[in-house]
């Protein structure tokens, strides 16, 4: 359809066309996304292939010192007049070898079985009172005919094995990167000497990291913290999704094992109770995210337009009054609302009823959406107010001269500008609402909880269900699967939606 056909449509036809275009464009956007993923995967492996090719080329073209650095890190630099840098490379290699011999190899060897498994109540599972190479000390209770392991802390622990295995993998990857850097540095200094140049001294190179490469120095600590507090837990959680780590397998007393994709199969189809619960909670999570996002956006925009309308006095007062709801800590507001809306709460007492605001599934879902509007609209109102102040008045003046009424000015100028600028905000808000733990947990606790839900309630989101699986029932394996699904869903949804929006296609339109 060309532009002339579009402008000849009625407003209803234009809206219908935009909605239809959006949904019909989703398959193409998904296809484009996976094409890009395939392109990046291809480029990634191509880069690895080029790396191996260059690695071999450096070895074949290198002199004896460069070739030696492939075995003894730093040898090339020390031979090529960079003694300090070469010593650092050699120290890193010695440190890594010491780490692997004394620590890493232990957990690499145990990762397949996640430790030596045993049953403390079955003497036949304990050969001569020894598990692996560790003596077992246990106390027998003759009355209950049970035995208790007294030295569990000295036995294998699946959590420790898995965590330290992931740590060893991260350290190994970092060492490989440093090793490749060592070969590149050795070859580069060789070429500099061959061309009659003098390689930089250790002091000169150190000064570079305090001058033109100071950004690298500043990034070292944040990257280390990112690896320790983000990447390591994420990889640990992903690995946990492929185990049977639940309430019946609690290390060190009862180790968990690898189960492959069984947990994913349970969530999607093989376990009727878990898969049905996942499907219902997923649908409600999407419904909640849509209503929670767009109700706050629409009503926040209307409120901002009302306050900023010409002729409205004491604009600062009205903004302050609505911002007060945002100034109060959210959990305080939600707990107060919970007490007010309870079956015997103050609202029912005032009305003389016992309306099930929080105990009936349908009403509870409506209630959490309405209460979320109360705590969320002020934020949107503030954002839109700032945008309204930045729309050039000349646009409205020109529109009025051309005979545009208030509705036409809103649909042609105000709303397109607001929606264009706030598209990234709406996407991040949508993702945030998918993971909106506070509103559900403090208001309804996920309830009501029927029998046909697996350890969840009818207002639970995926994130609150994950919390219950972790804290209340110790189903860590299932919780890890849910966490991975949430991440994949949010990442794909955000990327596809943003790339379909005008904010991505026409970034200079409103500049």
C-alpha positions in Angstrom: 0.0 0.0 0.0 1.4 3.4 -0.9 1.0 6.7 1.1 -1.9 8.1 -1.0 -4.0 5.0 -0.3 -3.2 5.2 3.4 -4.1 8.9 3.8 -7.5 8.3 2.1 -8.5 5.8 4.8 -10.7 6.7 7.7 -9.2 6.8 11.2 -10.6 3.4 12.0 -9.2 1.9 8.8 -5.8 3.4 9.5 -5.7 2.0 13.1 -6.9 -1.4 11.8 -4.2 -1.3 9.1 -1.5 -0.5 11.6 -2.5 -3.2 14.0 -2.7 -5.7 11.1 0.6 -4.6 9.8 2.2 -5.0 13.2 1.0 -8.6 13.7 1.6 -9.7 10.1 5.1 -8.3 10.5 5.9 -10.4 13.5 6.7 -13.6 11.5 9.0 -11.7 9.3 10.7 -10.0 12.2 11.2 -13.4 13.9 12.6 -14.8 10.7 15.0 -11.8 10.4 16.0 -12.2 14.0 17.0 -15.8 13.5 18.8 -14.9 10.3 20.8 -12.4 12.2 21.4 -15.1 14.9 22.6 -17.5 12.2 24.8 -14.7 10.7 26.4 -14.0 14.1 27.0 -17.7 14.8 28.6 -18.1 11.4 30.7 -15.0 11.9 31.7 -16.3 15.4 32.9 -19.7 14.1 34.5 -18.0 11.1 36.4 -15.8 13.6 37.5 -18.8 15.6 38.7 -20.4 12.3 40.6 -17.3 11.4 42.1 -17.3 14.9 43.4 -20.9 14.5 44.7 -20.0 11.1 46.6 -17.0 12.5 47.7 -19.0 15.4 49.4 -21.5 13.1 50.8 -18.8 10.8 52.4 -17.1 13.8 54.0 -20.4 14.8 55.3 -21.2 11.3 56.7 -17.7 10.8 58.0 -17.2 14.3 61.6 -17.6 15.3 62.8 -20.0 18.0 61.8 -17.7 20.9 58.4 -17.2 19.5 57.9 -20.9 19.0 59.1 -21.5 22.6 56.4 -19.1 23.9 53.8 -21.5 22.6 55.0 -23.9 25.4 56.5 -21.5 27.9 54.5 -18.3 28.1 56.6 -15.2 28.0 59.7 -16.8 26.5 59.3 -14.8 23.3 58.9 -11.5 25.1 61.9 -12.2 27.4 64.0 -13.1 24.4 62.8 -10.0 22.5 63.9 -7.5 25.2 60.6 -7.3 27.1 61.7 -9.0 30.3 59.0 -7.6 32.7 56.1 -8.5 30.3 57.6 -11.9 29.7 57.9 -12.6 33.5 54.2 -11.7 33.9 53.1 -14.1 31.2 55.3 -16.8 32.8 53.8 -16.1 36.2 50.3 -16.4 34.8 51.1 -19.8 33.3 52.7 -21.1 36.5 49.7 -19.8 38.5 47.2 -21.5 36.2 49.0 -24.8 36.3 49.2 -24.6 40.1 45.4 -23.8 40.2 44.6 -26.7 37.9 46.8 -29.2 39.8 45.7 -28.3 43.3 42.1 -27.2 42.6 40.5 -27.2 39.2 41.4 -30.8 38.1 39.7 -32.1 41.2 36.3 -30.7 40.2 36.7 -31.4 36.5 37.2 -35.0 37.4 34.1 -35.1 39.6 31.7 -33.1 37.4 30.4 -36.2 35.4 29.0 -37.9 38.5 28.6 -34.7 40.6 30.4 -36.6 43.5 30.3 -40.0 45.2 26.7 -40.9 45.9 25.5 -42.9 48.9 22.5 -43.7 51.1 23.2 -43.1 54.8 20.4 -45.6 55.7 21.8 -48.4 53.6 25.0 -50.0 55.0 25.5 -51.9 51.8 26.1 -48.6 49.9 29.0 -47.8 52.2 32.0 -50.0 51.5 34.0 -50.6 54.6 32.9 -47.3 56.1 34.5 -45.3 53.2 32.9 -43.1 50.5 35.4 -42.5 47.8 38.6 -42.0 49.8 36.9 -40.3 52.8 36.2 -42.4 56.0 32.6 -42.2 57.1 31.7 -41.6 60.7 28.1 -42.3 61.6 25.8 -42.6 64.6 23.2 -45.4 64.7 19.8 -44.7 66.4 18.6 -48.2 67.6 15.1 -46.9 68.4 14.4 -45.6 64.9 16.9 -48.0 63.2 18.5 -45.1 61.3 22.0 -43.9 60.9 23.3 -40.3 60.6 26.5 -39.3 58.9 28.6 -37.2 61.4 31.1 -35.8 59.0 29.0 -34.7 56.0 31.1 -31.6 55.6 34.1 -33.7 54.6 32.1 -35.6 51.9 31.3 -34.6 48.3 28.9 -31.8 47.8 27.2 -31.5 44.3 26.8 -27.7 44.7 30.4 -27.2 45.5 31.5 -29.4 42.6 29.2 -27.7 40.1 30.1 -24.2 41.3 33.9 -24.8 41.3 33.6 -26.6 37.9 32.0 -23.5 36.4 34.7 -21.3 38.1 37.4 -23.6 36.6 35.9 -23.2 33.1 35.8 -19.4 33.4 39.4 -19.3 34.6 40.5 -21.6 31.8 38.8 -19.5 29.2 40.5 -16.4 30.6 43.8 -18.2 30.6 43.3 -19.3 26.9 42.7 -15.6 26.0 45.9 -14.6 27.9 47.8 -17.5 26.2 46.7 -16.3 22.7 47.7 -12.7 23.7 51.1 -14.1 24.7 51.7 -15.6 21.2 50.6 -12.4 19.5 52.9 -10.3 21.7 55.9 -12.6 21.1 55.3 -12.5 17.3 54.7 -8.7 17.3 58.0 -8.0 19.2 59.8 -10.3 16.8 58.5 -8.3 13.8 59.5 -5.0 15.5 63.1 -6.2 15.9 63.1 -7.5 12.4 62.1 -4.1 11.1 64.8 -2.3 13.2 62.3 -1.0 15.8 62.7 -1.1 19.6 60.0 -2.9 21.5 58.3 -0.9 24.3 59.8 -1.4 27.8 57.7 -2.7 30.7 57.6 0.8 32.3 56.5 2.4 29.0 53.8 -0.1 28.5 52.6 0.3 32.1 52.4 4.1 31.6 50.1 3.5 28.6 47.6 1.9 30.9 47.6 5.1 32.9 47.2 7.3 29.8 45.8 6.4 26.4 44.7 2.9 27.6 43.5 4.1 31.0 39.9 3.0 30.0 41.2 -0.6 30.0 42.6 -0.2 33.5 39.3 1.2 34.8 37.3 -1.7 33.2 39.4 -4.4 34.8 37.7 -4.3 38.2 34.1 -4.0 36.9 34.7 -7.0 34.5 36.0 -9.1 37.4 33.0 -8.2 39.5 30.7 -9.0 36.6 32.3 -12.4 36.1 32.0 -13.2 39.9 28.6 -11.9 40.7 26.8 -12.2 37.3 28.3 -14.6 34.8 29.3 -17.3 37.4 25.8 -17.5 39.0 24.1 -17.4 35.6 26.2 -20.3 34.3 25.7 -22.2 37.6 21.9 -21.8 37.3 21.9 -22.9 33.7 23.8 -26.1 34.7 21.4 -26.7 37.5 18.5 -26.9 35.1 19.9 -30.1 33.8 20.1 -31.8 37.2 17.6 -33.3 39.6 18.3 -30.8 42.3 15.1 -30.8 44.4 13.9 -31.4 47.9 14.8 -35.1 47.7 18.3 -34.4 46.5 19.9 -32.0 49.0 23.8 -32.2 49.1 25.9 -33.2 50.9 23.5 -35.8 52.4 22.0 -36.7 49.1 23.7 -35.6 46.0 21.9 -34.6 42.8 22.7 -36.0 39.3 22.5 -35.0 35.7 19.2 -35.7 34.0 19.6 -34.0 30.6 16.5 -32.2 29.3 14.1 -34.0 31.6 13.2 -30.8 33.5 12.4 -29.0 30.2 10.3 -31.9 29.1 8.4 -31.8 32.3 7.6 -28.1 32.0 6.5 -28.3 28.3 4.7 -31.7 28.0 5.8 -34.8 29.9 4.5 -33.9 33.3 0.8 -32.9 33.0 0.6 -31.0 36.3 3.8 -29.0 35.8 3.1 -28.3 32.1 -0.5 -27.2 32.7 0.6 -24.9 35.5 3.3 -23.5 33.3 0.9 -22.8 30.5 -1.7 -21.1 32.7 0.9 -19.0 34.5 2.5 -18.0 31.2 -0.8 -16.8 29.7 -1.6 -14.8 32.9 1.9 -13.4 32.9 1.5 -12.1 29.4 -2.0 -10.7 30.1 -0.7 -9.0 33.2 2.3 -7.5 31.5 0.1 -6.1 28.6 -2.5 -4.5 30.9 0.0 -3.4 33.5 2.2 -1.7 30.9 -0.4 0.0 28.7 -2.8 1.0 31.5 0.0 2.9 33.2 1.1 4.4 29.8 -2.4 5.4 28.6 -3.7 6.9 31.9 -0.3 8.4 32.8 -0.3 10.1 29.4 -3.9 11.4 29.9 -3.0 12.7 33.3 0.1 14.5 32.1 -1.9 16.1 29.2 -4.6 17.3 31.7 -2.0 18.8 34.0 0.0 20.4 31.2 -3.1 21.8 29.4 -3.1 25.5 29.0 -5.4 27.2 31.6 -4.7 24.7 34.3 -3.4 26.5 37.4 -0.9 25.2 40.0 0.6 22.6 37.7 3.4 22.0 40.2 1.0 21.3 43.0 -0.9 18.7 41.0 2.3 17.0 39.9 3.5 16.9 43.5 0.2 15.4 44.7 0.5 12.5 42.2 4.2 12.0 42.8 3.6 11.5 46.5 2.3 8.0 45.6 5.7 7.3 44.0 7.6 8.8 47.0 6.1 6.2 49.4 8.0 2.9 49.3 6.1 0.5 47.0 6.0 -2.4 49.4 4.4 -0.1 52.1 1.6 0.9 49.7 1.0 -2.7 48.6 0.9 -4.0 52.2 -1.6 -1.2 53.1 -3.7 -2.1 50.1 -3.6 -5.7 51.0 -5.0 -4.9 54.5 -7.7 -2.6 53.0 -8.9 -5.1 50.4 -8.9 -8.2 52.6 -12.2 -10.0 53.1 -12.4 -8.5 56.5 -10.5 -5.4 55.6 -11.4 -1.7 56.1 -13.0 -1.4 52.6 -15.3 -4.3 53.1 -16.1 -3.1 56.6 -17.0 0.3 55.3 -19.2 -1.1 52.6 -20.7 -3.7 54.9 -19.8 -6.5 52.5 -17.2 -9.3 52.2 -16.2 -8.8 48.6 -13.4 -11.3 47.5 -11.0 -8.7 46.1 -8.0 -11.0 46.8 -9.5 -14.4 47.3 -11.4 -14.9 44.1 -9.1 -15.6 41.1 -10.8 -13.2 38.6 -11.3 -10.4 41.1 -7.7 -10.8 42.4 -6.3 -10.4 38.9 -8.4 -7.3 38.3 -7.3 -5.9 41.7 -3.6 -6.3 41.1 -3.9 -4.5 37.7 -5.8 -1.6 39.3 -3.5 -1.3 42.3 -0.5 -1.4 39.9 -2.0 1.6 38.1 -2.1 3.5 41.4 1.7 2.9 42.0 2.8 3.1 38.3 0.9 6.0 36.7 2.9 8.8 38.5 6.1 7.6 36.8 4.6 7.7 33.4 3.0 11.1 34.1 6.4 12.5 35.0 8.0 11.1 31.8 5.3 12.3 29.5 5.2 15.7 31.1 8.8 16.2 30.2 8.1 15.1 26.6 5.1 17.4 26.3 7.3 20.4 27.3 9.8 19.5 24.5 7.3 19.3 21.6 7.8 22.5 19.6 4.8 24.9 19.9 5.3 25.8 16.2 3.9 22.3 15.2 0.6 23.0 17.0 0.4 26.5 15.7 0.9 25.2 12.1 -1.7 22.5 12.7 -4.3 25.1 14.0 -3.7 27.3 11.0 -4.4 24.3 8.7 -7.7 23.8 10.6 -6.7 20.8 12.7 -8.9 20.3 15.8 -7.7 19.1 19.2 -8.3 15.4 18.4 -6.3 15.7 15.1 -3.5 17.5 16.9 -3.3 14.7 19.4 -3.3 11.9 16.8 -1.0 13.6 14.4 1.5 15.4 16.7 1.3 14.6 20.4 0.7 10.8 20.4 3.2 9.9 17.6 5.9 12.0 19.3 5.3 10.5 22.7 5.0 6.9 21.4 8.1 7.3 19.3 10.3 8.5 22.2 8.8 6.2 24.8 8.9 2.9 22.7 12.2 1.8 24.4 10.7 2.7 27.8 7.5 0.7 27.0 9.6 -2.3 26.0 11.7 -2.1 29.2 8.5 -1.6 31.3 6.8 -4.6 29.6 9.9 -6.8 30.5 9.9 -5.3 34.0 6.2 -6.2 34.4 6.9 -9.8 33.4 9.3 -9.8 36.3 7.2 -7.6 38.6 7.6 -9.5 41.8 6.5 -6.9 44.3 2.9 -6.2 43.3 2.0 -9.9 43.1 3.9 -11.1 46.2 3.0 -8.3 48.6 -0.7 -8.0 47.4 -1.9 -11.5 46.8 1.1 -13.8 47.5 0.2 -15.4 44.2 -3.1 -16.8 45.6 -5.6 -18.2 45.5 -3.9 -21.6 45.2 -6.1 -24.3 43.6 -5.2 -28.0 43.7 -4.6 -28.2 39.9 -1.6 -25.8 40.1 1.8 -27.2 40.9 3.0 -25.2 44.0 1.6 -22.0 42.6 -1.5 -19.7 42.7 -3.8 -18.2 40.1 -2.2 -14.7 40.3 1.4 -16.0 40.3 3.7 -14.7 37.6 6.5 -16.9 36.3 8.9 -14.9 38.6 6.8 -15.4 41.7 6.4 -19.1 40.9 10.1 -19.4 40.5 10.5 -17.8 43.9 8.1 -20.3 45.5 9.8 -23.2 43.8 13.1 -22.0 45.2 12.3 -20.9 48.7 9.2 -22.9 49.7 9.7 -26.2 48.0 13.4 -26.4 47.1 12.6 -27.4 43.5 15.8 -25.7 42.3 16.0 -27.6 39.0 12.5 -26.6 37.9 13.1 -23.0 39.1 16.3 -22.9 37.0 14.3 -24.0 33.9 11.7 -21.3 34.6 14.5 -18.7 34.9 16.0 -19.7 31.6 12.6 -19.5 29.9 11.9 -16.1 31.3 15.3 -14.8 30.1 14.9 -16.3 26.5 11.3 -15.0 26.3 12.2 -11.5 27.5 15.3 -11.2 25.3 13.5 -12.4 22.1 10.4 -10.3 22.8 12.4 -7.2 23.5 14.7 -7.5 20.4 11.8 -8.4 18.0 9.5 -5.7 19.3 12.1 -3.0 19.3 13.2 -3.7 15.8 9.6 -3.5 14.6 9.2 -0.1 16.1 9.7 3.3 14.5 12.2 4.1 17.2 14.6 1.6 15.6 13.7 2.1 12.0 13.6 5.9 11.9 15.8 7.0 14.7 16.4 10.5 13.2 12.7 11.2 12.5 12.1 13.4 15.6 15.7 14.6 16.1 
